[in-house]
Amino acid sequence: MTNSPMDTATALLKRIETCEGTVRAFTTYDPVRIRMEAAQAPAGPLSGLSVGVKDIIDTVGYTTEHGSPIYAGNHSRGDAACVTQLRNAGAICAGKTVTTEFAFFRAGPTVNPHDVTRTPGGSSSGSAAAVAAGMIDIGLASQTAASLTRPASYCGTVGFKPSYGRYAAAGIKSLAPSFDTLGTITRDVATAAQTDAVLKGPVATTSHLSPTAPTRIALCRTPHWDETGDGTRHAVEEAARLFGAHVEVVELDLSDFSDAASLHITIMSYEASQALAWEFTQRRAQLSEQITGLLEAGQRIDYATYRNALARAEELRSRFAALVSSGTAVLAPAAPDVAPLLSEGTGSPLFSRLWTLLRLPTVTLPGLTGLHGLPVGVQLLAPFGEDEALLDQAAWAETVLPSRPVPSVHV
């Protein structure tokens, strides 16, 4: 028997009310609005699924505060394009999920459902924690450095960052336009594929996910392997062993891409200082030290340096395309280790800067664990534009990896 819209809304609210007091993943949700949306939701490919919207994304009926006191009480006049697409496809908006300040570093109140003394990561903290705790089916997230991949790894969820530009960015607060990418956090690859079939638009389609092993897997420890912890080292090596029982695993040496992380920082800092020019000049006292430092660094970069960094980034994209053939999946670390303690911040974005600079699609996969049984994700990546193939490969990989760990805070 198919649940009625009211049954769906009731179950959604029960999940939120069970976990939210501990996890604190939402900036706001409204039971009355949730029930109203459920009653009015059209039939579509996402019927019966709930979505939490990262609080840098405009959403009618809820405030959009960007994790900053500057925008306290701010209401948008319309939905972001992605929210419209999901609602038109039958998804129910569960509310707004916590983000770090302007999707950078200053953390909100959200905790990791696997260990409430640890960070869920940033900046898509609320979306990842809400999915991990079972409160929502889809968490809208974004990535400018590692804002989707890192929380997915820390929270034991599936994180899908598509190829740059695959989804519409209208109605999403920008930080660095060269990298800003909308993506999703879900409990499994199938839900990510369902959502991708809607968001790649403009007309929603039905997912045709077909679990398929890649032709081969290229293991890339990245130029920063020395900075991984025991959990990530074990996870990457174990994933390579498990995958290697089915497909050829080869080494991919990108040591000569070692300047990618610094290029990413240069471009991001320069563009952020443009994107947040009004906030920096008119509301500086309400900005954190972290974001102020980023914007000040951006202002010290001259235009020639910025243009040279853009040119070098294009060169690296071309070189990577020549190195990795179609059908190959790249296996790489997703984060330095298990989630750090809350007092240590939201964690380092180092292991995604290279891939974000290259604008590649990536799926973060759960199943492996580190210290105290905490989640440690691994990334599968594909050549630019091979998003459907990557999702098929990730669905296959999901069957090879252990089941994702279930957190202590879960319904």
N, C-alpha and C positions, 0 to 999 in steps of 0.2 A: 504494500500500500504506500502511495506517495504522500508525504506529509503536506498538510495545508500550509499556506503562507503564515498563518498564525502559529501553527505548530513550530515552524522554522524559527519565527521570531522568539517564541517562548524558550526554545532550546538555546538559542543564541544568548538571550539575556541571562539564563541560568548559568551558562558557562562563564560569562563575564562577571556576574555577581559572586560566583564561587572563587574566582582567582584574582580579580582586579585589586582587591584590598591588599594583597601581598605583592603582586607583580608591578602594579602601577604603570601599566603599558599605555593607558589612554590619557590624553589631555582632557577629552570630553566625550561623553556618549549620552544619548537621550532615549530612554525606554519608550516614550510616547512616539518619538520620531521613528524608531526602529520598527515598531508595530505598524505605523502608518506606511512606511516604505515597503514592508512585507506585503501589506494588503494591496498596494498599488503596483508592485513589481511585475513587469511583463514576463511572459514565458520566454525563455531564451537559453543559450548554451551554458549560462552560469546560474540558472535558477536553483535556489536552495543553498547557494554559497554566500558567505559573508565576507566583507572586505573591510579592513582597517586602513585608513588613509593617513599617510605620513603628514605631519603638520607643517609641511612646506607646500602642500598641494591644496588649491582652492576647493572648497566644498560648501555648497549652499546649505544653510541650516546649522552650520557649526563654525566656530571661530577658526581662523588660520593665523597662528601667532609666531610661526617660524622659530620656536624655541627661544624667543627674545621678549623681554619686557617692553621693547619698543612697539611691538604689535599686539600688546595685551588687548583683548576684546575686539580685535579686527575681524570684520565680516566681509567676505568677498561677495560680489554681485552675481557671480555665476560659478558653476562647477568648472574645474579643469577638464580638459578634453578627455583625459583618461577616466575620470570619475563618471562623466557622461556616458562613455562607452561601456563601462562596467554596469552601470545602472540600466542602460538600455538592453544589456544582455541578461538581465534578470538578477544580478547580484544585489544583495542588501548591504547598504553602508552601515557599519556598526559604530562608526565614530572616527575621531581623529587620534592617531597614535603619536607618542612622544618622539621628538627629534632632538638632537643636540642643536645648539644655537646656530642658526643659518646653515645647518647640516655640516658643521665643522667639528669642534672638539668639546665645547663645554656641555657636560652631561646633564640630562634631566633626572627625574626621580626613579626611572625604571630599573628593576633588578633582574638578574638572570634567573629564570625559573628552575634551573638545575642546582643553583647555589645562590641564595639571596644575598650573600656577602660579596658576590662577584658582578662585574659589569656584563650587560647584554651586548656590549659593543656600541659603536656609533657609526654613522649618525642615525641609522634606521633602527634604533634601539627598541622603540615601542612595537613596531611591526614584527620584528623577529621574536620578541618575548611573548607577544600575544599569540602568535602562531604556535610557538613551542609549548605554551601553556594550554593550548587547545581552545582558546577564546574565539579565534577567527580562522577562516579557511585560507584567506589571501591577505597578505600584508603588502600594500603598496610601499615601495622603497625607492631609493635613488642612490646613485654612486657617482662621486666626483673623484675620489681616491680609492677608498675601500669601504665605503659606507653601507654597502649591502653584503658584500662577501664576508667581511669580518663578523658582523652580527649573526649571519647564518651559520658560520663556523662555530662561534661561541655558544649559540643556542641550540645546535643540533637540528637545524632545519635545512630545507632546500632553498638556495638563493639563486635566482636567475637574473643575470644582467645581460641583456641582449646586445647585439652589435649597436654601436653608437648611431643614434638617429632612427632606430627602428620604431620607437613609440613617439607619439606627439608630446611635446613639452609645454604646450600652451597651458597657462595657469599654474605653473610650477616655479617657485622662487629659484632664481639662478644663482650659482656661486662661481662657476667657471664654465662658460659655454662650450669650450673645446672638449670638455669631458662629461658634463652633466648628462646622466643617462637614467631614465626611469626603468625600474625593474620590479620584480616580485619576490616575496618570501612566502613559501608554502610548506606544507608538511610532506609533500611528495612531488615527483616530477610530473605526474599526470595532471595535477592541478595547475602547475606552472604552464604546461602545454595548453590546457584549456584556456587559461587567461591570456596567453600569448596569441592564441587564435582570435581573440577579441581585440586586444590592444594593437595588433599590427595593422588593423583596419585599412581604410575607413569603414568597411563593411565587416561586421562580425562573422566569423566562420566557425565551424566545428573542428575541434582538434582531431587530427589523424595520426596520433602518436603510434609509433611502431618500434618497440625496443630492438635496437640493432647494434651489434658490436662494431666498433670502428675497425678500419682496415689495419690499423696499428695504433699503438699508444707511444707518444714521445714523452718520456719522463724528463721534466725540466726542474731541477732543484733551484734554479734561478741564481743570479750572482750573489744572493744574500743568504745562502744556505748556512753559513757560519752563525747566523743570527737566529736560527730556529732553536726551539726548545725540544726536550725529549719527546713530548707529546706529538708534535708536528713531524719530527723525524720518523717516529714509529708509524704514524698514520700514512705518510707518503710512501714509505718503504713497504708497508703492509698492503696498501692499495695496489702498488705495482706488482707485488707478489700474487695477489688475488686475480688481478686482471691478466697477469702473465700466464696464468693457467689456461687462458682462452684465446688470447691474441698476442702477437709479437709486441714486446716492449723494447724500445730503443732509447738511447740517451739523446737529449737535445741540449747542446751546450750553447748558452746565450751569454757567455762571459763577456763578449764584446758589446753587449747591450747594457753594460754596467752604469752608463750615464743616464739611463732612462728615468730612474727615480728622481735625480736632480733636475732633469728636464721637466718632468711632471710638476715638481714643486715650483719651478720658475714660471711656467705657463699658468698654473693655478693661482699663484700669488698675484701675478700681474692682472689676470682677469677678475679675480675676486675684488681687487682694489677698485676696479671699474664698476663691477656689479653692485657693490655695497657703498658706492661713493656718497649717496645721500645719508645713509645711516652713519657713516664715518665722520662726515662733516657736520651734520645737524644733530646727531644723537650719540656722540662718542662716549659720553659719560655712562650710557646704558649698555655699552658693549663690554664683553669680558676681555681679560688680558690676552686670552688665546686668539680671539678673532682680531683684536687690535694689532697684535704682533704680526699676524698674517697680512693685514692690510698695509701696515707700515713697510713690511718687506716688499710688498708689491709695488709700492710707490717708489722704492729705490731702484727698481729695474727699469732700464731705459727701453725705448721702443725697438732699437736695433737688436738688443739682447733677446727680447721677446720674439722678434721675427726669426732670429737665428735658431732659437729653441723650437719654434714651429717647423722650420725647415728640417732640422735634425730629426724631429718626431716623424715627419713624413718619410724621411730616408729609412728610419728604423721600421716603419710599417711596410715599406716596399721590400726590405731585406727579409723580414719575417715571412711575408707572403711567398717569397722565393724558397724559403727553407722548409715550410710545412705544407705538404700537399693536401688536396681535398680528400676528406674521409679520415684524416689523421686526427686523433684527439690528443691534446697536450694535458699531461697530469702534472700538477704543481701544488705547492703549499697554498693554503688559504689564509693562514694567520700564523704568527710566530709560535703560538702554543695554545693551551687552554685559556679561557677567559681570565684576565687579571682581576685582582681584588678591586672593589669599588674605589678604594683610596688611591689606587694606582692609575686611574683614568680609564679611557675606553679602548686602550690598546693601540698598537702600531699599525699603520696602513701600508707598511713597507712591501708586503708580499702581493699587493694589488696595483701598486703604482705603475709597474712595467706594463701590465695587461690593460690597465685603463688608458695609459698613453697610447697603446697600440689599437685601442677601440674594439677589442675582440669580444665576442660573446663568451660568457662563462657560466657554468653551473657549479655551485658549491654543494657538495654531497655529504650528508651525515652518515654515521654508522660506526666510526672509529672513535676511540676515547683515549684520554691521557690521565693525568693526575686525578686521583679520587673518582675515576670513572666519568670525568667531565668530557663533553663533546670536543672533538677536534675534526673539523671538516677538511676535505681536499677539493681542489678545483679541477674540473675538466674544461678545457678551452678548445675552440675550433677556429679555423680561419674566418676572417671577417665575412659576414653575410651568410654563413652556414648555420643559422640558428636552428632551423627545423632538424637538420642532421644532428646537431649537438644535443638537442632535447631527446632525440631517438637514442643516441649513444648514452646519455645520462640515464634514461629509463632502463637500458640494459645494465649499466654499471650499478644501478640501484639494486638489481637482483643478485649481484655478485658480492656487494658489500654487506656487512652485518646490518641488522635492523637499526633504525635510529634510536638513540637512547631516549627514554621517557623521563621527563623531569619530575622532581618531587612535587612541584606545584603543577598539577594537571588534572583536568576533569575527565 
